[in-house]
């Protein structure tokens, strides 16, 4: 959802009708949920949606290309800054907030349910 929140999906160039359809459906669903969310500001509405569905939308998979875009932006900042992790974290924190920022990475976001099952089996 970070890519949609920051309009990075608008910069994906492709020629695949299937990808376009998947992106369009996902972006429309996310934006619809943001519009219906409680909050006095757009940022508050986004925070509500992200905190309600931290692992993605029910019944709808996020197109992997959206994750790739976020990863590419953070990686580009890391490379362009001379491998400065502080610069990369600054960008990653802004893109991924409120879910994953260095100060809350262990407390804000619960473990993914699949990970919980794997850990319980060990």
C-alpha positions in Angstrom: 0.0 0.0 0.0 3.0 2.3 0.4 3.4 2.6 -3.3 -0.2 3.6 -3.7 -0.1 6.0 -0.8 2.8 7.9 -2.3 1.5 7.6 -5.9 4.5 5.5 -7.0 2.1 3.3 -9.0 1.7 6.1 -11.5 5.4 5.7 -12.5 5.3 2.1 -13.5 5.7 1.6 -17.2 4.4 -1.7 -18.7 2.6 -3.1 -21.7 0.8 -5.9 -20.0 -3.0 -5.7 -20.0 -3.2 -8.2 -17.2 -0.8 -6.2 -15.0 -2.7 -3.0 -15.8 -6.0 -4.6 -14.8 -4.5 -6.0 -11.6 -2.9 -2.6 -10.7 -6.0 -0.7 -11.5 -8.2 -3.0 -9.4 -5.9 -2.9 -6.4 -5.4 0.8 -6.5 -9.1 1.5 -6.9 -9.9 -0.8 -3.9 -7.2 0.8 -1.7 -8.4 4.3 -2.6 -12.0 3.3 -2.0 -11.1 2.1 1.5 -9.2 5.3 2.2 -12.1 7.4 1.1 -14.4 5.5 3.4 -12.0 5.4 6.4 -12.5 7.4 9.5 -10.2 10.3 10.0 -10.2 14.1 9.8 -7.3 14.3 7.3 -6.2 12.2 4.4 -3.1 11.2 6.3 -5.3 10.0 9.2 -7.5 8.0 6.8 -4.4 6.4 5.3 -3.1 5.5 8.7 -6.5 3.9 9.5 -6.4 1.8 6.4 -2.8 0.7 6.8 -3.3 -0.2 10.4 -6.5 -2.1 9.7 -5.0 -4.2 6.9 -1.3 -4.4 7.6 -0.8 -7.5 5.6 -2.8 -6.4 2.6 -6.5 -6.3 1.7 -8.8 -9.2 2.4 -9.2 -11.3 -0.7 -7.1 -9.2 -2.9 -3.4 -9.6 -3.5 -1.1 -6.7 -4.0 0.6 -6.7 -7.4 4.3 -7.6 -6.6 5.5 -4.8 -8.8 4.3 -2.3 -6.2 6.6 -3.8 -3.6 9.4 -3.8 -6.2 8.9 0.0 -6.8 9.2 0.7 -3.0 12.3 -1.5 -2.8 13.8 0.2 -5.8 13.3 3.7 -4.4 15.0 2.8 -1.1 17.8 0.9 -2.9 18.4 3.9 -5.2 18.7 6.2 -2.2 21.0 3.8 -0.5 23.3 3.6 -3.6 23.1 7.3 -4.4 24.0 8.3 -0.8 27.1 6.2 -0.9 25.5 3.3 0.9 24.4 5.5 3.8 21.9 3.4 5.8 20.7 6.5 7.6 19.6 8.0 4.4 17.9 4.8 3.2 16.1 4.4 6.6 14.9 8.0 6.4 13.3 7.3 3.0 12.0 3.8 4.1 10.5 5.2 7.3 8.6 7.9 5.4 7.4 5.5 2.8 6.3 2.7 5.2 5.0 4.7 8.2 3.0 4.1 10.2 3.8 0.4 9.9 7.6 0.0 10.1 9.9 2.6 11.3 13.1 1.9 13.4 11.5 3.1 16.6 8.5 0.8 16.4 9.6 -2.1 14.3 9.3 -4.6 17.2 6.1 -3.2 18.7 3.8 -1.7 16.2 3.3 -4.4 13.6 2.3 -7.8 14.7 4.0 -10.9 13.2 2.5 -12.2 10.0 0.2 -15.1 10.7 2.2 -17.5 8.5 5.4 -16.5 10.4 3.6 -17.2 13.7 2.7 -20.7 12.6 6.3 -21.4 11.4 7.7 -20.2 14.7 5.3 -22.3 16.7 6.3 -25.4 14.8 10.0 -24.9 15.6 
